[in-house]
Amino acid sequence: MLVSFYGVRGSCPCAGAEYRRVGGNTSCVLVSVEGEPPLVLDLGTGLRALGEELGGPGYRAGPLVANALLTHLHFDHILGLPFFSPLHEPGAHLTVYGPSQEGELLRTALERAVQPPFFPVKMVEFGGEIDVRDISASDRSERVELGRVGVRAARIPHPGNTLGFRVEADGRSLVYIPDHQAPEDGETVPDAVRSLCEGADLLLHDAQYTDEEFDAKPDWGHSTVGYAVRVAAESGVRRLLLFHHDPSHTDREIGVLARGARGLADARHLEEVTVAKEGATVSV
């Protein structure tokens, strides 16, 4: 299983020399399993660059067929959808699995975001087909089988219906929790989160805030770097990649946070604590 990063930023994309090493696009990750369709985690602004690669010469023959796991509907996780160039090709097919919404289908909510006056083209006018499938946003996990790839989804504390995902293939496991409202005590790990993360080979976890930022924004839906380490250690995770970096954090500041994370007592229980960077690929 290969994990490639096309967007690692949270809340809002950013640009400039001070963001080039870590990257400025919002959440979008490609999971590649040999012999299986591409699996995309979230549809943030990084999806545009991913689309250029998936639609490039030599990558595939014929229209794209892919699956996507959508954690929730905040802008930074869906803004890339109308710019995903393979979807404008007739015959393309993208199946999106995401959280059910209150009082409407997930597809209806997505269609409302991709239409005038917010975007000049309606989602239904794309050349390809988007199949949107609701996953119950309950406290009990739900499983989806995608060929040899198994996916387990569970409700994560965050404003709005939000999911975290565990992806398993070839005996390896990846957990993706880009948005997670940390508890005020900074220590308690919800049972659903612990179950999703238990014994995972690799965890991508929300690490948006410093302790001081969390004190100023305790209910904005995110975690500190220290809490990301706590979740990984408490759940028996092998490797942690800090993810969903704050748009105000420069490359240098993220480097300082990563060094601080590796110095925490909980980090001694992990094989690796590092930073998710746009353009990087890691093997699970």
Order of alpha helices (4+ residues) and beta strands (2+ residues): beta-beta-beta-alpha-beta-beta-alpha-beta-beta-beta-beta-beta-alpha-beta-alpha-alpha-beta-alpha-beta-beta
